[in-house]
Amino acid sequence: MALLSDIKKDLKQAMLDKNDLERDTIRMFLAEVQRFEIDNQEEADDSKALQIVNKMIKQRNDSITQFKSGGRDDLADKEQKEVDILSKYKPAQLSEEEVTQKVKEAIESAGASSMQDMGKVMGILNSSLAGSADMGMVSKIVKDNLG
């Protein structure tokens, strides 16, 4: 639970620093964690917390795109600041070369030879790369290697 305890410490520091945006963003995250725990009746561990962070970042990136297309750069900037705050809780992202190597290993271990085996390969990669790589990029690399 190192991730959640770090986030709670950061919340206290944001309150002491009177950093409203960081405080509110962290509170939104903790509310999502609490919602997960209530809905699933299980305690959230670091991997679940990481999934929640990724989901929140994806939502904000979608909002940024919509705000920019609607000419609301002020709201897009606020969402981008929230993404920056949430991103510091994600593990370091793997480079494209590292992901390609992991994909090749997964294809080999699954015995995959065609696009029909993509589900097997993605199943292996989902568990091993969760949070450390953009799954859209992973999917593209798998398609390139199988196709």
Secondary structure, DSSP 8 states (H G I E B T S, - for coil): -HHHHHHHHHHHHHHHTT-HHHHHHHHHHHHHHHHHHHHHTS---HHHHHHHHHHHHHHHHHHHHHHHHTT-HHHHHHHHHHHHHHHTTS-----HHHHHHHHHHHHHHHT--SGGGHHHHHHHHHHHHTTTS-HHHHHHHHHHHH-
